[in-house]
Amino acid sequence: MLGQMLEKVYGITAGEYMRIESYDAFRGNGFYYIVANSRGKEEEEAAELQKIAAHLTAYGDRNVPAILPTKSGSIIADWEGGKYCLLALGPPARQGQMRLGRKLAKFHERGRMVPFQVEKTARIGQWKNMWETRLDQMERVWSERIFQPASDEFERIFIESFPYFVGLSENAIQYLVDTELDEDAEMIDGGTVCHERFSEGSWGRQYVLKNPMDWVFDHRSRDLAEWARGRFFHNSRTCGPEIAQFFSDYRSIAPLSKFSWRLLYARLLFPLHYLETIETYYSSNRESIQKALEDRLIAILKQTSDYEQFTASFFATAGSPFASALPKPEWQANR
């Protein structure tokens, strides 16, 4: 089916079918053609990401694929009700003993050099408005449900837990505002190529593949915070040494300013993990997905105290040279 898409939409003869990481792929003409979901990107966003990918490749990143246009010149292909992008890469590199902190820092340094104004995928400086909008939308959902019986267990847990996470969100937004007022941004704080949600597996487990459809243009602290959040929820008991090593490796390539550390911290404080679980539950109609999200919500609530402790000690854990000089929210001051 996807082989037909390559031939009809792209004019490429599909070769041997294979799977590369979680992607459908075809080998032929000396390339690996990787079929990627467009992730809801509009045509203009995808075109901008195509230019960013070409820039990173030109600056020496061999694991960034090219985004190929269709025969009609568009970046996003419509095929049997789905929207796709076609990525082309030489033989993908196998994951080795990769020091991910160093690799991410080098990726960010290349991303800083994008030689044109990024507009459609830019998120830098927009966190406050985006967080407030997200919180307002969820507050409306919560308000609609609070005065009627919960329809299921997930909804009951959501109704009971939401006020606590509103408090965390408001603290994070205030910390972000204070950061932007108190600290001067430095050269290192310019926008760069980041990911929607960077994690340990974002670039693959077996092969290295950096999918441009995962990218946004933002402050580097976005990726650092989301990686650290992910490691906490992967294993809250053992993530400390891993986080220390990662940040040490990262800072050996790109030292972080006080502004960077505080922006990173604001993002860790903002409970995206909770909000996304609620949003995904109410936007899904598959029972198996909803059950998994219910389990995830229960796990998040069980770890609220651990997560508070994680954020309270984060600067020290990550080895920030400014640890003693960086402020924390009032509720953390005595932890």
Buried (B, 14 or more C-beta within 10 A) or exposed (E): EBBEBBEEBBEBEBBEEEEBBEBBBBBBEEBBBBBBBBBEBBEEBBBBBBBBBBBBBEBEBEBBBBBBBBEEEBBBBEBEEEBBBBBBBEEBBEBEEEBBBBBBBBBBBBBBEBEEEBEBBBBBEEBBEEBEEBBEEBBEBBEEBEEEEBEEEBBEBBBEBBEEBBEBBBBBBBBBEBBBEEBEBEEBBBBBBBBBBBBEEBBBEEBBBBBBBBBBBBBBBBBBBBBBBBBBBEEBEEBBEBBBBBBBBBBEBBEBBBBBBBBBBBBBBBBBBBBBBBBBBBEEEEEEEBEBBBEBBBEBBEBBEEBBBBBBBBBEBBBBEEBEEBEBBEEBEEE
